[in-house]
Amino acid sequence: MKQRMEASTTSRRPGGRSARVRAAVIAATLEELAAHGYSGLSLDSVATRAEVHRTSIYRRWRTKEMLVLDAMLEQAAETVAVPDTGSLRGDLLELAQRSAAIQTSPAGEAVVRAVAGEAPGNPELAAANARFWAERLELDRTIVERARGRGEIGPRADPGPAIEALLGPLYFRLLVTGEPLDPGFIEGIVDLVLAGCLWSGRSR
């Protein structure tokens, strides 16, 4: 039988147990979303899967929405780190490829579909989703800002719409048309966004 994450030991450094509990809970949350969707996820089911006491989850996250938000942020931070390839096209391509990979993973797709389906009728989840995207887009905009700093595109290129134009079609295919996020489609979107940045960044 596996040792429970809540078991104490004097040999562990301070903070080590806390980090392990958090990692186990985040992983269990994503697994529960993939297996049962948002409606089937509960803090108790996550505690059981993570092999931690449920009070550890209720004390840290308090609500399902807070836990899902934390899992979304953690998943994005680990899988979709802001790329820095040295070129705008390279950065846009890597960001789109990483985003597509996480969206098409079982846990990633479950999160996207859960938020899309539940957020309109769940103010707390809608607020968590808005916070997630505010933080995520703020990070991703640095791709365009760096390109402006290098002189690769003009100063008028707007980072916000550029990143939205890159990621939007990926979610449209996942949630609306169901068409695959294949490499050719991703490269085509990247080139369209790049062309838009070059055009909009010109001095007028």
N, C-alpha and C positions, 0 to 999 in steps of 0.2 A: 504494500500500500504506500502511496506517495505521502511524504510528510506534508502536513498542511502548512500553507504560507504563514499562518499565524503563530506557528510554534516559535517560542523564544529561545535564544541561545546567547550566552555571554561572549562567545567567540566572534560574533559579527560586529563589524564596526558600526558606530552610530550612523543612522540614516540608511544603512544598507538594506535592512528589512523593509523600510518604508518604500524604497525605490523598487524592490522586488515585488512588493504587494501591488504597487501602482502599475508596473509593467504587466503583471498577471491579469489585473482587472481590465486594463485597456485591451489586451489580447483577447480576453474572454468576451468583452463587449462586441468586438468586431466579429468574433466567431458566432455569437448569439444572433447578431444582425444577419449574418449570412445564412444561418440555419433557419431562423424563425421570423425574420423581418422586424420592423420597428414595433408593430403591435404585439408581437409575441415576446418581446424583450422585457425583462423586469430586473430590478436590482437584485432580487433574490436569486433569479436564474443565473445572473452573472456571478454572484458570490459562489454559487455551487460549482459552476464551471471553473472559476479561478481558484477554488479551494481556499477561500478566505472566509472569515466570519463576516456576516452581512453588515454588522455594525461598522466595520472598516469602510464599507462602501457608503452607507448612509451618512457617516460622519464626514467623509471627504467630498461627496458629490451631492447628496441630499435628494436630487431628482434625476429621473431618467434623462431628461433633456440636457442637464449639465454633464452627465456622464457621456452621452453621445457626442456632445460638442467637444469634450476633451479627447475622445477617441478620434474624432475627425481631424482635430488639430495635430494630434500625435502622428496619425497615419500620414497626413500631408507633409509634416516636417521630415519624416523618415524617408518617404517615397518620392516626394516632389520638391526636393530642395531647389532653391533658385540656382539655375545653371550659370556658369561663367566661362564660355568657350572662347571668348575673344572676338566674336562676331555676333551681330544681331540675328542673322539667320540661324546660326548654330544654336544660340540661346533659345530662340523661339521654337526651333525644331525639337530640342531636348526637352523643353518644358511641355510641349504638346505630346511628345511620346511618353513621358513619365505620367502625365495626366491621363492619357488614354489607357495606360497599363493599370493604373489604380482603379479607373472606372470600370474596367472589364474584369477585375478580380472579383471573386464572390463577395468578399466583405465590402469592397468599394462600391460595387453595383448595388448591394443591399442598402448602403448608406444613402446613395444618391436617390434611389427609388423611395426609400422611407421618407426622406426629407421632402421630396417632390409631392408625395401623396399625403403626408400628414401635416406638413407645416401650415397649409392654408386654414386648417381648423384648429391649430394648436399654437396659440400665441407664444408660449415658452419655447417651443421648438423653432418657430419662425424667428424669434429673437436670437436663439443660439446659431441658427443658420446665417443670419445677417452678420453676427459677430465673426463667425468663421470666415465669411467672404470678405469682410472688411480687412481682416488681418492678412488673409491670403493674397488679395489683390494688392495690398500695400507692399508686400514683399515682391510680388511678381512685376510690379511697375518698375522696379529698379533695373530690369532688363533693358527697357526702352530708355530710361534715364542714363544708363551707362553708355548706350549707343549714341545718344546726343552728346555726351561728354567727349566721346572719341571723335566726334565730327562725322560719324558714319551716316547720320540722318540730321536733318535740320532742326533748329530749336523749336519749331512750331508743332512737331509731332507730339501728339497727346498720348501719354503712357496708358491712361485708363481705358479709353476706347480700343486701343490696340490689343491689350490683353483680353478684354472682353470679346473682341472679334476673333481672337485665337481660340479661346476656350468654349465660347458659345456653341459653335457647330459640333463640337464633340458631344456635348450634353444633348443637343438636338437629335443627333443620331441615336444616342443611347435611349432617350426617353420618348421620342416621337416616331422616327422612321424605323428604328431597329436595324439599320444598315451597319455593316462592320466598320470599325475604326481601323481600316487597313493603312499600310504605309503610304500608298499613293494618295489617298484622301488627305492624310495628315500633312504631307509635303505640299499638296495643293493649297491647303488652308494657310500654311506658313508663308508660301510665296505670295498669296493674296494680301496677307497682313503686312508683309515686308514691302510690297509695292505701295500699299496705302500709307505706310510710314514714310517712305521716300517721297511720295507725292505731297502728303500733308505737311511734311517738314520743310518744304521749299519756302523760301522767302517770297512774299507777295507784295 
